[in-house]
Amino acid sequence: MNNTIDTMTRKYIFKKALIAGAFIFCVLFCRVKAYDGANGIKNGSGLLIYLPREVTINDQMIKLGQIGVVRGPQAIVARANEITLGCFAVPGQEIVIDRNIVLSRLASGQIPASQVTLQGAEQVSITRQQKIISGDEFVKLAEAFIKENLSGDSVSRWAAVQIPKDLNIDGSSKDLRLSPRLIQSGAANQAKVEIAVFSEDRQIGSREVTFALQYNCRIAKALVDIPAGTMITEENVKIEASLSNYPEPGEWRPPFGQVAKRAIPAETVLKSYMIGAAESPVIIKRNQNVVIKIEKPGFLITAVGKAMQDGKAGEYIKVRNIDSQRIIVAKINQDRSVEPVF
């Protein structure tokens, strides 16, 4: 009898569970049906849109079809996919789109929010696919260009003053080409290289690289202590190769034959203010008798005069003709005679 009671109890519990399960299924089915009906999905007029947290696109203009997965009637999906949500203004920009913006843009495209079901993230972070040319790449290209175009111009060394910023390029750019060229620099010890970046035939960016230059040059260095007034010769001065921040002047010459204006210690590099041209000695003194000479092809005329000034070879002084007492201006010759100036 106990067995009969247990069997009846089990049947009763199973029937209750079956009834409860059927009730729950009916409730859920009714809710789903009501939900679908509210959004127009079952009647073929609504959209289901899934939004990811992050997405990267190729184009400048942002469209809904690029950032989300859109499901629904084909005609409405095609229209929704073309809805624009903004555009990128500068390379490297990040744009955040939230659900309200999506619904607002759909509404402006005649797709009301009542026909849209959004799933996924509350907002989408959107970036544009890019190619990056680093500052180091620009420097390497500029260095190769400098080596090819300036190394024969007495330039020995060069160093980039600073590394330029990276250049972000839209991923849609094709056939990239980098073209370096020298541009004007205001400093003699600097060189500037501009590197233009082209996509096909259109320039899409550029960077400048500035180099500090060092030049091959020559210097004159004292071998021994050189007293003031001493002539510079190969015995007391040597010429050495050196590096300079500035190019060697085109008129630079070894200083041999010039005279020290001041005492110059050994190992000193000679500067222009330390030396000067050797001065010719005075060869005619004031009140000294001189020969006045006029020499032309076929004749020679001489007279005696008295110098009224001191003078060096090549200078002009006043001379009094002793015979006529006339004062003339004459040029001093190397042989200490004077030649009148007419």
Steps between C-alpha positions, in 0.01 A plus 500: 500500500787730580638431155172606347504831693859577393415438137200733517717767670762485228236530228352800674835680529586428135163638385550818705851551354370447148226757552749755649743450209223550246395818678854645498543415128175678417604812694839519329350436158245775550769745617724424199205534267402830660867626488536406134173657413596825675820534297353401170752219444246224441290712268805572279542870577760514782879483543727317740840675535800366690765757606858394592712687755780586257534501124756616240392612153676604178286791382487860618120500518345281770191299399286279719571193288873539572472500878205271575327181389155585362229235455146534370312550172748534214376837376512659846838344580646646179369844594618473861849390397546827308399722793798731577612550860783752452842524338867517598655846490866426581726192493506307825158626608270279711124545476253361755142426389233408758158341458316833509701629204424182306125528568503872418674446165265213416202718578632767264509225236130425554567192717328568835641375829185292554615273217856459628641258755858574613727237649864489604699795634351826628755693291748422222860631486589549131849550356623520144745249359832680447855456381769669708832634370715547809727797563800264497412391146496863386842559662654195332375606158622857554845375611532289185404805293756721679772240448430485127463873440730677750786262578710640215447859614763481779227380741650232722235429763135572564259435786124549518413786734169335593283211386178610323158377605355179359271545201164321516362411158151379423487130424332573167814672365675297231835498320678708763812684380744709705689780322783687683644837398730764647333822613643836602653522846584826670811358671828420321563201723159341445323317220126440471341213312127502424347158434168515315269197519292423192209261452496432127536858361359687801711636786347392828760623749859604565765519770817708540829372643767752607864392520793663677801481266875472549745584223847392397729799525865601550657682793842661558659406834815646657785249529699720738455823693482779241604850617305804379630630167634160390417385148286186473686220321491122464761484776279649768146413379346176367174441310265230637167346397217564745122497547298820531138592555530742210631454145854611417500848341558487128786753525686305770874474435796385713627805698862466387661837434282687749627642828390429857325804645545366851688223680355161405565200734583158355198277409276806455262492202566821308206740461472789259540759777836350604678553168516756224676588178871572531560873481754635254790688658547876456767537230498882463529738793385862517767752372687215333636571149340282234533448126202624302479274197286516188557197280321438173586288197795671330587757768586549867481824701634531853519773760583539867227562753443511875229284665256700707346179660594152613385229260492130413529337160186560298387800707464859373689784668575868436846576358666842442705529180830651615569671168157657446379500866170368364307257722368191324319179599701186422468125542779318685663220300664191647845637407425809717462732199178696461282539190294818457127472463360720222 
